């Protein structure tokens, strides 16, 4: 499952290993020993946008509040030192001989923050709500294979079975979903169905009513100012360090809403926030200079890895109210022309200060084993763009110098991205300038992130946007194509939300996605993935641009970061549960 990216300052991905009723966090995941840590204190972070909801069933954006509360808790999780799946909320599992069933033994003694036990019922209810189409969950697609449901069966209170309609390379990824309390959501769902669920846990909900099984609880939220989380004591009853101490070490997380990346940098340089992932050379240089001059006691790891996310421009194929634009946006020749006007090297040089990576497929550059090196590329070439547009009938220009067709219709569209994301705004302005050189008028507007996401997730024959620049993160290491992106009915099949494939190549990708996901042989799965990238390049459903490399930075008041060998855009800079305030 992939998620929409807006958050520019983030902390690590999290992982673990099991014994008896307690999950012991390995010391090898942090540079600090349990004897060095201190308890208490607050980590200070920043995000670029306000939050949309506290409801875990209707979020689609990365860094949403439910994911902050829970972390990646699930029956299983990955060990960052090996990449292997290991038991977490489960203490063990067994796989059936035909590999179509996995039976998990759930760890006993886990509790929700309100003291109720965490049992199989919580996974069952969460799964039922996610798979109710009327709820609109971003996780809906991950519970289906070829349109057939992956089902869960309760064996007893502490045993649950996942049943797959066919072999699934992402079987453990599916089983890693976060459970939510059945005693909270179940009664509402049974009485009011999907509509009742969608009304729950809005931003107006009292923090004390938000129940979590993860490390954090909501202390307070003020839109436009900050979200404050506090430690969940129930989490520490079964999450311990190797010395037997409860986790997390920190008392609180303070996440400020700073709606501009330059302002976030200023806050980091002033020592007011603790973590940052700068994406430009200018920001990196300012942090380095501040460190060298003794104005900031911090650490920065430049070029730790390529990013584990994408940046792209997507056109809306569902514009029934404007048949001219709809026809244009559905033309792969038009999209190819638009790819040729994207100067990716300029984006890397100007936006990311030379520390970035061009992108031509949906596979993140950091996943080197999955990247097809021979995938077709439509690189910056204005002459080729003009030639393709001429083939579409745009052979003359109007008085203002913009291309028109034989009926005098101007080649013009609106382009949006989320306000405050300086990098995306710069990318958009570069596209506006390059498009003008070939006679295409692009009207750029930066708008509120939540409004942008609302437009992107809208469905039906007439959606309210022309083109958007945005990014995705998430997705699996076992099969890097999103279950909610590639299939034509996917929640993030964002170029075409009609609910059906409109292009034969979409149908091909849909079929190959299913074949690859059910293929357990890694080499064969890679071959299918390579073919998918070739078709993606022909269809060009979205135009991939470029991404910054990953340069994590943190204030040295924090301890407990990963060893250097683990730090990357996949695993992040630290396990927050093992983070502490040194001074």
N, C-alpha and C positions, 0 to 999 in steps of 0.2 A: 504494500500500500504506500502510495506516495502522498506528500503533503505540500501545500503551497507555502513558499518561504517568504517571510517578511522580516523575521527577527535577525538582526545583524550581530548581536552579542549573545553568545550562547555558552553553556557549559557542556560538559562531556556526555557521551553515551555511557550507559551503566551496565554492569555485568556481574556474575556470581557463581557459587558452588555449594553443594549441600552436605549436611550431616545431621542425623536424627531430626529433631524438630527445629533446629536452629540453622540458619544459613550463615556460614562463616565467610566473611569477605577476605580473600587471600591478600596477604601483605604484599605479594609481588605486583599487585595492581597499583601500588603507590610507592613513592620514594621514602615515605615516612614510616617509622616503626610505631607500633601502638604505645610504646613507652614515651614517645616524643610528643604525643598529641595533647591538645588542651580542649576542654569542653566549653561550649557557649559561644557567644558572639554572633555577628550577622555578616553574611556575604552580600555585597551590593552589586547588582547587575543593572542592565538597561535593555529596553526593547524600543523598537521604532514606532510601534502602533499600540493603540488601546486594544483591549481584549473584546471579543464579540459575545462570549457566553461562558458560563461555568459548566454547561451541559456537555457530557462526554459523548453524546450520541449525535450531535449536530455540528461538531467542529470539523474543519477541513484544513486549517492552517497549522503550520509547524509552530511549536512553542506555545500551544494553547494552554489554558489554565488546567484542564484535566490532566494533560500530560505532565505539567509541572508538579501537580500534586502527587501523581502516581509514580512518575519515572516509568521506565519500561518494565514494570512488574508484570509477570505472567508465569505460566507453569514452567517455561524454560527461558533461557537467555543465553547470550554468547559470551564466551571467555575471550577477552580482548587479546590475551597473549597467544591464543591458538586459533581463534575464530570458530571454535567448536561450540555446538549447542550443549548446554549443561542444565541439570535440574535447578529450579529456583523455588517457585511456589509449589512445585511438585517435588517429592523426595526421590521418585524413581519412575520409570516407565517400562512398558513391554510393547513390542511390535509384533503383530500377527505375521504368520509365515507368508501370506500373500501381500504383505506390506500395505494393506488397505485400512488397517485399524491400529491406533496407538492408545494404549490404556495407561492413564497416569494415576499414580497414588499421590493424593494431595497432602502436603505437609500439615500436620495437626498443630493446633495451638495458635494459628494466626488469627488476628482479630481486626475488625474494622475499628475506626477511631471512636465509634460510639459503644464499643465493647462487645458487639455481636460477633459470633464466630464466622470466619470465612470458610465456606463449604462449597461443594459441587453445585449447589443451587445458584450460587452467584455467577458461575460460568454459564450455566444453562440459561438463566434469565438474560444475562448480557448478550449471549449469542442470539437469543430469540428477538431481542429488540434490534440488534444490528441487522438482522436478516429480514426485518419487516420493511419492505420497500417504501411504505408510506412514511416511515421515520426519516428517510433520506440520509442515513449514515454514510460517511465517507469510507467506512470499513465494509459496507455491504458486499462489494464485489470480491473481497478476499475470501468469502465463505462459499464461493461457487467455483466449480470446475466444469467447463463446457456447459454452463447453464444448469448443471446439476448441483444440488446443495451438499456441502460438507456438513454432516450432522453430528450432534453431541448427544451422548446417552449417559444419564446418571446411573452408576452401578450401585453406589451407596453414598453416604454423605461425604466420604473422602476418597472416592474412586470415580473417575470420569473417563469415558471412551470417546475418542474422535474417530469418525467413520468417513472415509474418503471414497468418492465414487470411482476414482481411478488413482493410480500411483501419483504422488505429488512431491516434486522436488522441494516445495516450500511447506511441507507438512509441519515441520517444527515452527516455522515462521507463523503459520496460521495458529498453532497452539500457543503462541506467545502473547496472544491478545490480553489486554488488561481487563480483569473482571471489575464490575461495579456492584454495589450492594443490592441483592434481590429484595431484601426487606424494605428498601426505600423505593426502588423503581417498580418492583413487581406489582404491588397493590394498585398503583396508578395505571400501569399498563393493562392489567386485567379489567379495570373499571372503565378507563377512557381510551385505551388503545394508543395508537401512534400520536394522535393529537394531544393526548395528555402528557406523553413523554416530551414532546417538543416544547411544552409550556414550563417544564421543570428547570430548576437551577439556572434561571436567568441571572443577569448581573445584579438584579435587585434582591436576589435571595440572601437571607441573613447568613453570614459566614458560618455560624454555629450549626446551620442545617446542612452544610456540605460535608458529607462523610467520605473519608479516604482510607484506602488500604495501604497507601504509599507513605513515603517519609514525611510528607508535608500536609498541613491544613491551612485554610485561609484565615488570616488574622484580620485583614482589612483590604478594601480596594476602593480607590478613588480614581475614576476615569480622568485621564489627562495628567495624573500625578504619579501614582505608584500602586503596585500590588505588594502586600506584605504576607509572607507565609511563615508559619511557625512549625516547630518540630512536632510530629505525631508520635507520642510515647508508645502507642501500640505497635508501631513499626519496629522500634528498638527491642521489643520483647522476643523477636525471632531473627533479627538482623544484628549480628555481632562482628566485631573485629577478632583477630586471632588471639587476643588476650581476653576475650569474653566480654568486652565492653559494648554497650548498646550503641547503635548508629541511628541517625547521623550524629556527628560530633557537634555540628552547628545548632544554635537555637532558632535562627531565623534566616529567611531570604528576603531581601528588599529589592524589588524589581521596579526601577523607575521608568516612566514613559518619557523618553527623550526623542522627539520626533524629527531628528536630523542627525545624520552620521557625523557631521563635523562637530555638532554639539556633544555627541557621545564621546568623541575623541577628547574634547576639552575637559569633559568630566573625568575621563580616565587620567589625563595628564595632571589634573588637579588632585588626583588621589581620591576622588569621590565615588568612583566605581572600581570594582576589583578585577573584572575580566573583560577582555575585548578581543575581537578577531579583525584587525584592520585589513582592508582590502586594497589599499592603494599605497604606492611608494611614498607619497607625501605623508600619509598617516604613519607608516612604518618609520620614516625618517624622523618625524617629530617625536615619536616614542623613544627611538634610539638616542636622539640628541638629549632628550630630557633625562634619560638614564645616565648617559655619559657625563652630563653636566651636574649630576647629583641632585637634580630637581625632582626626580621620581625614582623610587626604589621598586623596580619592577623587572620582569623577565619577558623577553619576546623570542619566539622561535620562528625565524623567517623561513618560508618555503618548507614547512613541515611536510606538506603533501599537496597534490592537486585537490580541488574541492570535491565534496561528495554531494553536489547539487548542480542544477542546470539553470541557465538563463536563456530565455528565448522570446521570440515574438510570435503570437498566435493570431490568426485571422478567424473571424466568425463566419461559419458556413450557413448559419440559420438567420437570414435577414429577409424574411418574406415581404416586409414592407418596402424593401428597396431591391427589386430584382436585378438591377444593374450591378450593384455592389455584391449581391449574393453570388451572381454568376462569376464575377471577377474573383472573389475570395475562394470560390470552389475550383478555380483553374490552377492546376499545378504549374502551368507555364508562368502565370502571374507570380505565384509564390517563389518560383525559381528566380524570376527577375528580381524579386525583393531580396532573396538571399544574396544575389550578386551586388546589391547596393550596400550590403552590410560589410563595413570595413573592420573585420575582426582584429586585424593587427593594430589599427588605430584605437580600438576599444582597449586592447591589452596595453598599448603604450600610454594612451591619454587617461583612460579611466582607472586602469590597474597599475600604471607606472611601470609597465614591462614585466610585472610578476603575475602573469595569468596564462591561461591555456585556451586556445580556440576549441570550439565544440561543433561537431557535425552530426552527432547522433544522440539518442536518448540515454546512452550508457555514459555514466560519469567517468571522466578521465582517470580518476583514482582507481577504478576497477579495471586495471590493465589487462587482466586475463580474459575480459569480456569484450574489449574494444576491437572492432574489426578494422585492421589497418588499411584495408583496401576499399573502405566505404566511399562511394562517390561524394565529391565535395563541389559545392557551387560557391566558389570563393569570390572575393571582391573583384568585380569586373563591370564597370559602368557601360562599356560598349556592348557587352553581351546582354546586360539588362535592357538597354535600349532596343537591341535587336529582337529580343523576346516580346517586348511590349509592342513593337511594330507588327509583329506577327499576330498580335491580338487586336490589331486595327488602330492602334494609337500611333499615327504617322505624322500628325501635324500638331502645332501648338497654338494656344489662344494668345490674346494680346499680352497676357501676364507671363507668358512663357511656359504654361503647363499643357501637357498632352491632352488632346481630346480625340474622340473617335469620330466616325463618319457622321454620327448624329449630333455631334457637338458636345457630347457628355465628357466632362473633365475627369481626368484620372486623379482622384482625391479621396483620402480617407482620414479618419480620426484615430489617433494613437494615444493610449493612456498607460500610466504606470502608477505605483503608489507614491504619494507625496512624502518627501523626507528621505527617500532612498536616493541619495545623491548619485550613486553609481548608475542606477537605472535611468535616472533623469538625464545624466550625461550621455548614456547610450542612445536614448530616444532622440536627443538633440543631434547627435552624429547622424542618425538615420534620417532625420528631417533634412539636414544639409545635403547628404549624399543623394537622397531622393530628388531634391530640387534640381540637382545637376542633370538628371535625365528627364526632368519635366513632370515629376510626380509631386503633388501637393499633399503634405502630411501635416495635419493639425494636431499638435501635441498638447496634452493636458495631464498634469499630475493630480491625482485625486486620492481621497481617503482610502486606506487599504481595505477596510471592511466593505466599502462601497464597491471597490474594484473586484473583490472576491465574490460579492453578491452578483455582479454582472457576469463574471466568468462561470459561476455555478448555475446560472439561470438556464432553463431548458425550454424546449418547444420550438415552433417554427420561426419565431421572431424575437431574437435576443438583443439586449440594449447596448451593443458596442460594435465597433468595427475591428479594432486590433488592440492587443494588450501586450505589454512587456512584463513578464513575471518569471518566477523560477519555481522549481520543485525540489524537494529533498525526500529522503526516505527510500523505500525500495529494498529488496533483499540482495544479499551477497550470493545466495544460491541460484537466483534467477532474477536478473536486474531489471526486468520489465514490469511496470506497474499493473497490478490486476485491476486498478480503477482507472488506468489511463489507456491501455491498448485496446481492450475489448470495446466494441462500438457502444455497448450500453453502460460503460464505466462512468462513474461519477465525475472523473476528471478527464474524460474523452472530450477535452474542452473545445476543440475546434468544431465539433459536430455533436450537439446535444439533442439531436432529433430522436435518439433512441434506436436508430437503425443505421447500418452501414450504407453510405451514399456512394462510395467508390469501391470498385472491385479489389483495390489494394488494401483498403481497410478490412475487407473480408479476409484477404490472405493473411494479414497481420493477426487478425482475430484468431484464425485457425492455427497459425504458427505459434502464437502465444500459448495456446492450449497444448499443442504437441510438445513444446519445449518444457513447459511446466510439469508435464507428466513423465518426462524422460529422466530416468535416474542416473544414466551414464553421463558423467560430466562432459567428456569430449563430444559426445553426440549433441548434448544440450548447447554447448558452445557453437557447434556448427549451425544449429537452428538459429541461435542468437545472431550469428554473423549474417545469415540470410535475412533476418528481420531488419537488421540495420541497413542492408542494401535496399530493401523495399521502402523503408522509412525515407531513405535518401531520394528515391524516385517520387514518392508521394509528397514528401515534405509537408506533413500536416502541421508542424511547427518549424520555425526557423531558429535553430540553435545558434547562439552568438559566441560567447566566451565566458569564462569564469575566472575569478581571482584564485590564486593559490591560497592555501590555508596558513595563516601566520598567527597562531594563538599568543596572546599576551596576558599577563596577570600581575597584579600588585603582590609584592613579596610579603605582605602581611598574611597572605594565604599559604598554607602548607598542604601537603597531601596530593600534589600533582602526579600524573603518570610518570613512569620512567620514560626517557626519550624514545626508546624503541616502540612504545605504544602510541605516543602522541601522533595523531593524524586526524584528518577530517572525518574518518569513520568512527574512531573511538573518542575523539575530543581530547581535551587537555587534562581531564581529571574525572574521577568518580566523586560526585558531590557528597555522597554519604561518607567518604573517607577524607573529605576536606575539613580543615580546621583553621582557626585564626592563630597565627604564631605570635603576633605582637599587636 
